[in-house]
Amino acid sequence: MADEVSGNRAVLLGDHADHLVRVLRARVGEECDVAGYGVVYRARIIEISEGRVEFELDHNIKVQIPVPVTVLLSIFKFARMEWAIEKCVELGVKKIVPVIARRTDAHLAAAAKKRAERWRRIATHAAEQSRRISVPDIADPVKLANILEFPGAFPIVLAETETYSMLGSLVSSNCSKEIVLAIGPEGGWTPDEMDAFNREGWVAASLGPTILRAETAATAAVAITMSAVS
């Protein structure tokens, strides 16, 4: 993602520029894709210097996600959660909100705030790798009770207890609105949490008859949603 775009020129600066040259072995004259200001450009490298790579932009392709998708991701074991964040970003989500649920491990909940910057770095790298035109927002961790209202959006809570409404069908019939997906922690949502979702108008959905790990559920739910709204 370019740090500067002006006319038919773009510039990448600092660590990202050095990574492009030293790790990816970029050279003058090489063609690549450059994202900037909501557009993906086809570009050619015209100058390389310490901490700086300059590109000439040949043409642009506008890439848009039809319907924004926000994911409330209950905090679970960090290694697996980082994998889920990476995959959700690659699939195109707009925002990820790490959520402290009733069954979130207390040690993980206490350490989550310090992990937020690492999650943002993971999101940035995943967005660059997948050639997204922007990096999704990774919010600070928040308790579930403080993040249940999404006016104007269609909120869906993934629930193991739901056996009738399948996620794909729900999204397909409401794909004109922003979609919000709530993914539970290991062990699932508690009954009082499901009551809170119901009071706020959330719709329960199923991913199928098998019980999935939290990171699998998150990736599957986003993939199904993005396919349905495309």
Contacts in CASP RR format, 6 or more apart in sequence:
PFRMAT RR
TARGET T0000
AUTHOR 0000-0000-0000
METHOD contacts of the structure
MODEL  1
MADEVSGNRAVLLGDHADHLVRVLRARVGEECDVAGYGVVYRARIIEISE
GRVEFELDHNIKVQIPVPVTVLLSIFKFARMEWAIEKCVELGVKKIVPVI
ARRTDAHLAAAAKKRAERWRRIATHAAEQSRRISVPDIADPVKLANILEF
PGAFPIVLAETETYSMLGSLVSSNCSKEIVLAIGPEGGWTPDEMDAFNRE
GWVAASLGPTILRAETAATAAVAITMSAVS
1 12 0 8 1.000
1 16 0 8 1.000
1 34 0 8 1.000
1 35 0 8 1.000
1 36 0 8 1.000
1 127 0 8 1.000
1 128 0 8 1.000
1 134 0 8 1.000
1 135 0 8 1.000
2 10 0 8 1.000
2 11 0 8 1.000
2 12 0 8 1.000
2 34 0 8 1.000
2 35 0 8 1.000
2 36 0 8 1.000
2 55 0 8 1.000
3 11 0 8 1.000
3 12 0 8 1.000
3 13 0 8 1.000
3 14 0 8 1.000
3 16 0 8 1.000
4 10 0 8 1.000
4 11 0 8 1.000
4 13 0 8 1.000
5 11 0 8 1.000
5 36 0 8 1.000
5 37 0 8 1.000
5 41 0 8 1.000
5 57 0 8 1.000
7 57 0 8 1.000
8 56 0 8 1.000
8 57 0 8 1.000
9 54 0 8 1.000
9 55 0 8 1.000
9 56 0 8 1.000
9 57 0 8 1.000
10 34 0 8 1.000
10 36 0 8 1.000
10 41 0 8 1.000
10 43 0 8 1.000
10 54 0 8 1.000
10 55 0 8 1.000
10 57 0 8 1.000
11 52 0 8 1.000
11 53 0 8 1.000
11 54 0 8 1.000
11 55 0 8 1.000
12 20 0 8 1.000
12 34 0 8 1.000
12 52 0 8 1.000
12 53 0 8 1.000
12 54 0 8 1.000
12 55 0 8 1.000
13 51 0 8 1.000
13 52 0 8 1.000
14 51 0 8 1.000
14 52 0 8 1.000
16 128 0 8 1.000
17 51 0 8 1.000
17 52 0 8 1.000
17 53 0 8 1.000
18 50 0 8 1.000
18 51 0 8 1.000
20 26 0 8 1.000
20 53 0 8 1.000
21 48 0 8 1.000
21 51 0 8 1.000
21 53 0 8 1.000
26 32 0 8 1.000
26 45 0 8 1.000
26 48 0 8 1.000
26 53 0 8 1.000
27 45 0 8 1.000
27 48 0 8 1.000
28 45 0 8 1.000
28 46 0 8 1.000
28 47 0 8 1.000
28 48 0 8 1.000
29 44 0 8 1.000
29 45 0 8 1.000
29 46 0 8 1.000
30 44 0 8 1.000
30 45 0 8 1.000
31 42 0 8 1.000
31 43 0 8 1.000
31 44 0 8 1.000
31 45 0 8 1.000
32 43 0 8 1.000
32 44 0 8 1.000
32 45 0 8 1.000
32 55 0 8 1.000
33 40 0 8 1.000
33 41 0 8 1.000
33 42 0 8 1.000
33 43 0 8 1.000
33 131 0 8 1.000
34 40 0 8 1.000
34 41 0 8 1.000
34 43 0 8 1.000
34 55 0 8 1.000
34 57 0 8 1.000
35 41 0 8 1.000
35 128 0 8 1.000
35 131 0 8 1.000
35 132 0 8 1.000
35 133 0 8 1.000
35 134 0 8 1.000
36 133 0 8 1.000
38 62 0 8 1.000
38 63 0 8 1.000
38 133 0 8 1.000
38 134 0 8 1.000
39 60 0 8 1.000
39 61 0 8 1.000
39 62 0 8 1.000
39 63 0 8 1.000
39 133 0 8 1.000
40 60 0 8 1.000
40 61 0 8 1.000
40 62 0 8 1.000
40 63 0 8 1.000
40 131 0 8 1.000
40 133 0 8 1.000
41 55 0 8 1.000
41 57 0 8 1.000
41 58 0 8 1.000
41 59 0 8 1.000
41 60 0 8 1.000
41 61 0 8 1.000
42 57 0 8 1.000
42 58 0 8 1.000
42 59 0 8 1.000
42 60 0 8 1.000
42 61 0 8 1.000
43 55 0 8 1.000
43 56 0 8 1.000
43 57 0 8 1.000
43 58 0 8 1.000
44 55 0 8 1.000
44 56 0 8 1.000
44 58 0 8 1.000
45 53 0 8 1.000
45 54 0 8 1.000
45 55 0 8 1.000
46 54 0 8 1.000
46 55 0 8 1.000
46 56 0 8 1.000
47 53 0 8 1.000
47 54 0 8 1.000
48 54 0 8 1.000
63 131 0 8 1.000
63 132 0 8 1.000
63 133 0 8 1.000
65 92 0 8 1.000
65 94 0 8 1.000
65 226 0 8 1.000
65 229 0 8 1.000
66 175 0 8 1.000
66 229 0 8 1.000
66 230 0 8 1.000
67 175 0 8 1.000
67 176 0 8 1.000
67 177 0 8 1.000
67 178 0 8 1.000
67 179 0 8 1.000
67 229 0 8 1.000
68 94 0 8 1.000
68 95 0 8 1.000
68 178 0 8 1.000
68 179 0 8 1.000
69 92 0 8 1.000
69 93 0 8 1.000
69 94 0 8 1.000
69 178 0 8 1.000
69 179 0 8 1.000
69 180 0 8 1.000
69 181 0 8 1.000
69 222 0 8 1.000
69 225 0 8 1.000
69 226 0 8 1.000
69 229 0 8 1.000
70 93 0 8 1.000
70 94 0 8 1.000
70 95 0 8 1.000
70 96 0 8 1.000
70 97 0 8 1.000
70 150 0 8 1.000
70 153 0 8 1.000
70 178 0 8 1.000
70 179 0 8 1.000
70 180 0 8 1.000
70 181 0 8 1.000
71 88 0 8 1.000
71 93 0 8 1.000
71 95 0 8 1.000
71 96 0 8 1.000
71 97 0 8 1.000
71 180 0 8 1.000
71 181 0 8 1.000
71 183 0 8 1.000
71 218 0 8 1.000
71 221 0 8 1.000
71 222 0 8 1.000
72 97 0 8 1.000
72 99 0 8 1.000
72 144 0 8 1.000
72 147 0 8 1.000
72 180 0 8 1.000
72 181 0 8 1.000
72 182 0 8 1.000
72 183 0 8 1.000
73 81 0 8 1.000
73 84 0 8 1.000
73 85 0 8 1.000
73 88 0 8 1.000
73 96 0 8 1.000
73 97 0 8 1.000
73 98 0 8 1.000
73 99 0 8 1.000
73 183 0 8 1.000
73 218 0 8 1.000
74 98 0 8 1.000
74 99 0 8 1.000
74 100 0 8 1.000
74 101 0 8 1.000
74 103 0 8 1.000
74 104 0 8 1.000
74 144 0 8 1.000
74 182 0 8 1.000
74 183 0 8 1.000
74 184 0 8 1.000
74 185 0 8 1.000
74 188 0 8 1.000
74 214 0 8 1.000
75 81 0 8 1.000
75 98 0 8 1.000
75 99 0 8 1.000
75 100 0 8 1.000
75 101 0 8 1.000
75 104 0 8 1.000
75 105 0 8 1.000
75 108 0 8 1.000
75 109 0 8 1.000
75 112 0 8 1.000
75 141 0 8 1.000
75 185 0 8 1.000
76 104 0 8 1.000
76 105 0 8 1.000
76 108 0 8 1.000
76 185 0 8 1.000
76 186 0 8 1.000
76 214 0 8 1.000
76 215 0 8 1.000
77 105 0 8 1.000
77 108 0 8 1.000
77 186 0 8 1.000
78 108 0 8 1.000
78 111 0 8 1.000
78 115 0 8 1.000
80 213 0 8 1.000
80 214 0 8 1.000
80 215 0 8 1.000
81 98 0 8 1.000
81 119 0 8 1.000
81 214 0 8 1.000
81 215 0 8 1.000
82 118 0 8 1.000
82 119 0 8 1.000
82 122 0 8 1.000
83 215 0 8 1.000
84 214 0 8 1.000
84 215 0 8 1.000
84 218 0 8 1.000
84 219 0 8 1.000
85 96 0 8 1.000
85 119 0 8 1.000
85 122 0 8 1.000
85 123 0 8 1.000
85 126 0 8 1.000
85 138 0 8 1.000
86 122 0 8 1.000
86 123 0 8 1.000
86 125 0 8 1.000
86 126 0 8 1.000
87 126 0 8 1.000
87 215 0 8 1.000
87 218 0 8 1.000
87 219 0 8 1.000
87 222 0 8 1.000
88 96 0 8 1.000
88 218 0 8 1.000
88 219 0 8 1.000
88 222 0 8 1.000
89 96 0 8 1.000
89 122 0 8 1.000
89 123 0 8 1.000
89 126 0 8 1.000
89 127 0 8 1.000
89 130 0 8 1.000
89 132 0 8 1.000
89 135 0 8 1.000
89 136 0 8 1.000
90 126 0 8 1.000
90 129 0 8 1.000
90 130 0 8 1.000
91 219 0 8 1.000
91 222 0 8 1.000
91 223 0 8 1.000
91 226 0 8 1.000
92 130 0 8 1.000
92 132 0 8 1.000
92 136 0 8 1.000
92 222 0 8 1.000
92 226 0 8 1.000
93 136 0 8 1.000
93 222 0 8 1.000
94 136 0 8 1.000
94 137 0 8 1.000
94 178 0 8 1.000
95 136 0 8 1.000
95 137 0 8 1.000
95 138 0 8 1.000
95 139 0 8 1.000
96 119 0 8 1.000
96 123 0 8 1.000
96 136 0 8 1.000
96 137 0 8 1.000
96 138 0 8 1.000
96 139 0 8 1.000
97 139 0 8 1.000
97 142 0 8 1.000
97 147 0 8 1.000
98 112 0 8 1.000
98 116 0 8 1.000
98 119 0 8 1.000
98 138 0 8 1.000
98 139 0 8 1.000
98 140 0 8 1.000
98 141 0 8 1.000
98 142 0 8 1.000
99 141 0 8 1.000
99 142 0 8 1.000
99 143 0 8 1.000
99 144 0 8 1.000
99 147 0 8 1.000
99 182 0 8 1.000
99 184 0 8 1.000
100 109 0 8 1.000
100 112 0 8 1.000
100 141 0 8 1.000
100 142 0 8 1.000
100 143 0 8 1.000
100 144 0 8 1.000
101 144 0 8 1.000
101 184 0 8 1.000
101 185 0 8 1.000
101 188 0 8 1.000
101 189 0 8 1.000
101 190 0 8 1.000
101 193 0 8 1.000
102 144 0 8 1.000
102 189 0 8 1.000
102 190 0 8 1.000
102 192 0 8 1.000
102 193 0 8 1.000
103 185 0 8 1.000
103 186 0 8 1.000
103 187 0 8 1.000
103 188 0 8 1.000
103 189 0 8 1.000
103 190 0 8 1.000
104 185 0 8 1.000
109 141 0 8 1.000
112 141 0 8 1.000
113 140 0 8 1.000
113 141 0 8 1.000
116 138 0 8 1.000
116 139 0 8 1.000
116 140 0 8 1.000
116 141 0 8 1.000
119 138 0 8 1.000
120 135 0 8 1.000
120 138 0 8 1.000
123 135 0 8 1.000
123 136 0 8 1.000
123 138 0 8 1.000
124 135 0 8 1.000
127 134 0 8 1.000
127 135 0 8 1.000
127 136 0 8 1.000
144 193 0 8 1.000
144 196 0 8 1.000
145 196 0 8 1.000
148 196 0 8 1.000
148 197 0 8 1.000
148 200 0 8 1.000
148 202 0 8 1.000
149 200 0 8 1.000
150 178 0 8 1.000
150 180 0 8 1.000
152 177 0 8 1.000
152 178 0 8 1.000
153 177 0 8 1.000
153 178 0 8 1.000
153 179 0 8 1.000
153 180 0 8 1.000
154 170 0 8 1.000
154 171 0 8 1.000
154 174 0 8 1.000
154 177 0 8 1.000
154 178 0 8 1.000
154 179 0 8 1.000
154 180 0 8 1.000
154 203 0 8 1.000
155 180 0 8 1.000
155 182 0 8 1.000
155 197 0 8 1.000
155 200 0 8 1.000
155 201 0 8 1.000
155 202 0 8 1.000
155 203 0 8 1.000
156 167 0 8 1.000
156 170 0 8 1.000
156 171 0 8 1.000
156 179 0 8 1.000
156 180 0 8 1.000
156 181 0 8 1.000
156 182 0 8 1.000
156 202 0 8 1.000
156 203 0 8 1.000
156 204 0 8 1.000
156 205 0 8 1.000
157 182 0 8 1.000
157 189 0 8 1.000
157 194 0 8 1.000
157 197 0 8 1.000
157 202 0 8 1.000
157 203 0 8 1.000
157 204 0 8 1.000
157 205 0 8 1.000
158 167 0 8 1.000
158 181 0 8 1.000
158 182 0 8 1.000
158 183 0 8 1.000
158 184 0 8 1.000
158 204 0 8 1.000
158 205 0 8 1.000
158 206 0 8 1.000
158 207 0 8 1.000
158 217 0 8 1.000
158 221 0 8 1.000
159 189 0 8 1.000
159 194 0 8 1.000
159 204 0 8 1.000
159 205 0 8 1.000
159 206 0 8 1.000
160 188 0 8 1.000
160 206 0 8 1.000
160 211 0 8 1.000
161 194 0 8 1.000
161 204 0 8 1.000
162 204 0 8 1.000
162 205 0 8 1.000
162 206 0 8 1.000
163 206 0 8 1.000
164 206 0 8 1.000
165 203 0 8 1.000
165 204 0 8 1.000
165 205 0 8 1.000
165 206 0 8 1.000
166 205 0 8 1.000
166 206 0 8 1.000
166 207 0 8 1.000
166 208 0 8 1.000
167 205 0 8 1.000
167 206 0 8 1.000
167 207 0 8 1.000
167 221 0 8 1.000
167 224 0 8 1.000
167 225 0 8 1.000
168 205 0 8 1.000
168 224 0 8 1.000
168 225 0 8 1.000
168 228 0 8 1.000
170 203 0 8 1.000
170 205 0 8 1.000
171 179 0 8 1.000
171 224 0 8 1.000
171 225 0 8 1.000
171 228 0 8 1.000
171 229 0 8 1.000
172 228 0 8 1.000
175 228 0 8 1.000
175 229 0 8 1.000
179 225 0 8 1.000
179 229 0 8 1.000
181 221 0 8 1.000
181 222 0 8 1.000
181 225 0 8 1.000
182 197 0 8 1.000
182 202 0 8 1.000
183 214 0 8 1.000
183 217 0 8 1.000
183 218 0 8 1.000
183 221 0 8 1.000
184 214 0 8 1.000
184 217 0 8 1.000
185 214 0 8 1.000
186 213 0 8 1.000
186 214 0 8 1.000
189 197 0 8 1.000
194 204 0 8 1.000
197 204 0 8 1.000
198 204 0 8 1.000
207 217 0 8 1.000
207 220 0 8 1.000
207 221 0 8 1.000
207 224 0 8 1.000
212 220 0 8 1.000
END
